């Protein structure tokens, strides 16, 4: 059970980091174009 719990948390964590990176890159270029 513990072994499965570790990878379970690692999967969503890695996905969240990638999703946040894309979200941060998107607003950056938009603001630059607007400004």
Protein Blocks (a to p, Z undefined) as FASTA:
>chain_A
ZZmmmmmmmmmmmmmmmmmmmmmmmmmmmmmmmZZ
